[in-house]
Amino acid sequence: MSAVSDRLPTFPWDKLAPYKATASAHPGGIVDLSVGTPVDPVPELIQKALVAAADSPGYPTVWGTPELRDAITGWVERRLGARDVTHRHVLPIVGSKELVAWLPTQLGLGPGDKVAYPRLAYPTYEVGARLARADYEVYDDPTTLDPEGLKLLWLNSPSNPTGRVLSKAELTRIVAWAREHGILIFSDECYLELGWEAEPVSVLHPDVNGGSYEGIVSVHSLSKRSNLAGYRAAFLAGDPAVLGPLLEIRKHGGMMTPAPTQAAVVAALGDDVHVREQRERYAARRTALREALLGHGFRIEHSEASLYLWATRDESCWDTVAHLAGLGILVAPGDFYGEAGENHVRVALTATDERVRAAVERL
């Protein structure tokens, strides 16, 4: 056990504990803007679908019900502009984090194989490479990487933590480069429906991939767009030559989305109204927090999409964390996402309207 755990970095969120204690001691209570966990209710139609499927005594299938696959293929074509998507092009997963953490292992990567991900990135990309004993490196522009030994290239648009969006032209150039060198792309698009000052584009769009899904897979989650973080609901879409073997591996590993969750996902993907309503909530919170941070002396960078504001006062991120904790506001230090974030903090929009108002007043 220790041989595996020793490969992993220190769990970063444990380092926030003393600052959380400081923020919690504020007379008005803590405003926790650190972890991007949804706080709004699960839409009623999704809850009803879950309850209706609660009597599910048998094992669910890893590939999901035909209804679930229909819902995913329909959404991918309707929302992402993908074409000719069949059941072979999709695969449900048990939340996106388990996929990110275990993908290099499931792809059979190991020592000598390289995994690359953005310089500022979700820490689990690195964790996945470490679990597989693969090498890993970061990039600003992936096409400047040495392709030798590079087996898995992670894209993340909109970005966590920065909210940066890769343009259609950038994605097209990267996909062409990766194909030229036989490099598999996994594109983490979990925040795609939360574009504010830019319109995020999927690698599944034909203008990006030329009408072929060869060598590309997109990752999507319902955690943020439908408040389903507690349901562990996500899916992959893309190259059947990649998803087919993954399906077989995941069958052996018992990586099954629970049947009630599958039914809930069908309902969620079939309804766009609740997504628009949730977007409006986040948009209002974003506007309020952004103006308050700017008025407090912060500079906001990127942040044109996603559920975060990437903010800086041009000081150590931990000094900023301490300053805000003194106001009863907890944020994430930028160095959780890479050394390049050492002077930034990530401010999540995932707090209730009441807590956001409290943060605005304190700022």
C-alpha positions, 0 to 999 in steps of 0.5 A, a space after each residue: 500500500 505504501 508503495 502506491 501512496 508514496 508515488 502521490 503528492 501530498 493531498 493539497 487541500 489538507 494545507 488549507 485547514 488552518 486558513 479554514 479555521 481562521 475564516 470560520 471564526 469570522 463573526 458572520 461565518 465562513 464564505 467558502 469559495 475554495 472547492 467548486 462544489 455545487 450548492 444549489 438544489 438538484 433539479 426536481 425532474 432529475 430527482 424524480 427520475 432517480 427516485 423512479 429508478 430506485 428499485 434497481 436490485 440488479 447489477 447495472 451495466 458498465 456501458 449503460 442502458 440503451 436509453 442512457 447511450 441514446 441520451 448521450 449521443 443525442 446531447 453530443 450532437 445537439 449541444 456540441 455539433 458532433 455528427 454521426 455519433 453512435 453508441 460505440 462513440 460513447 461510454 458512461 463513467 463514474 464521475 470524471 475524477 476517477 477517469 482522470 486518475 485511472 486513465 493512464 493505467 487503463 491505457 497501459 501506460 508505464 515507465 518511459 511513457 509520457 503524459 502531458 497536461 497544461 502548466 496550470 491544471 487540475 492536480 489529478 492529471 499528474 496523479 493519474 500519471 504517477 499511479 501508472 508510473 508514467 512520466 509527465 510534463 506540463 506545457 503552455 502550447 502542446 505543439 512545442 512538446 517533444 512528441 517522442 514517447 508522448 502517449 497521452 495529451 490532456 487538453 482542458 478547455 475551459 480551464 480549471 483553474 484559469 477559465 481560459 478557453 482554447 479557440 476553434 483555431 487553436 484546437 484544430 491546430 493541436 488536433 492536427 499536430 497530435 494526429 501527425 505524431 500518433 498522440 492520443 488526445 483526451 479533452 476535459 470539457 467539463 465546464 463547456 456549458 459555462 462560457 461567459 466571455 467566450 463560446 467554448 468549442 469541443 474537439 468533437 466539432 467537425 470544424 476541429 476534427 475534420 469529421 473524424 474522431 480518430 485519436 480524440 476523446 472528450 470528457 464531460 460531467 454533469 456535476 456543474 451544469 446539473 448540480 449532480 456532483 453527488 451523483 457521480 455522473 459523467 461520460 466520454 465521447 469520441 474514438 470507438 477504437 479507444 472507448 471499446 478497449 476501455 469498456 472491456 477493461 472497465 467491465 473487468 474492474 466493475 466500474 459501473 454507474 449506478 442504475 438510478 444515476 443512469 436514469 437521472 442522467 437521461 433526464 438531465 441530458 434531455 432538459 436544457 431549461 435547468 441548465 439555463 437557469 443554473 447558468 443565470 445563477 452563476 452569471 449573477 454570482 460571477 458579476 458580483 464577485 468579480 466587481 467586488 474583487 476588482 474593487 478590493 485591488 485584485 486583477 482578474 486574468 482569463 476567467 472567460 469561462 468555467 466556475 472560477 475567477 483567477 485573481 491576483 494581487 501580485 503577491 504570494 498566493 498564501 499571503 492572499 489566502 491569509 488576507 481573505 481568511 481574515 475577512 472570513 473568505 476561503 479561496 484556493 491558492 494558485 500553487 495547488 494547480 502548478 508553480 505558475 499559479 504561485 501569485 494567484 488564487 482561484 475564487 469559486 462561484 459555488 456559494 449560495 446567493 446569501 454567502 456571495 452577498 456576504 463576501 461582497 460586503 466584506 470585500 
